[in-house]
Amino acid sequence: MTLEERGFELMSDGLRLEARLHEGDGRLAAAVLHPHPQYGGDMDNHVVMAVCEALAEAGVTTLRFNFRGTGASEGSYDDGRGEACDARAAIVALRALTSDAPVLLAGYSFGAMVAAAVATDSELAGLALISPPLSMAGLPALPEKLPVLVMAGDRDAISPAREVLALASDQVRAVAVPGADHGWWPGIDALKAEMLAFERRMAL
């Protein structure tokens, strides 16, 4: 599908962040966090776009944005701390836009670690972690009973499949996609299918 969006100005700690908003049916909203800005990650990343497209197809309001210091966003890279504030600001903005609709937070790579870091204090409806860099750092403790999707490719050295699958529980759906690596070439179609299935879980 063609993702219909409009420009949106997100404020975080007094900084203006560049953002794009797709307005869905108001039933569920999602903020999608991009990979590491110091390695070329931004809100136009193909995985971020794929997640937004899949969720928008299901009627979800989506917000993608550039972390501080990325693209046209003000500020500078803050080693995850300021970026966590940016993620929280996106959640607050989505709730204001959608009359307090439940919020799903999704992140890819660095964005997945930021998403996991803010999950404990953000009252989320769900958390989707795509290729979290588990070879570099462990995930923080996640809130009890929060539905979580964590996925990576089975050829991903940065997010090893064995470590992803070890996270599986009644709360966590863990998926290793055959043939995909950290860049998700191939694997995008499987990723989008998992996101749609996860969204349906939120709707139950």
Buried (B, 14 or more C-beta within 10 A) or exposed (E): EEBEBEEBEBEBBEBBBBBBBBBBEEBBBBBBBBBBBEEEBBBEBEBBBBBBBBBBBBEBBBBBBBBBBBBEBBBEBBEBEBBBBBBBBBBBBBBEBBEEBBBBBBBBBBBBBBBBBBBEEBEBBBBBBBBBBBEEEEBEEBBEEBBBBBBBBBBBEBBBBEBBBEBEEEBBBBBBBEEBBBBBEBBBEBBBEBBBEBBEBBEE
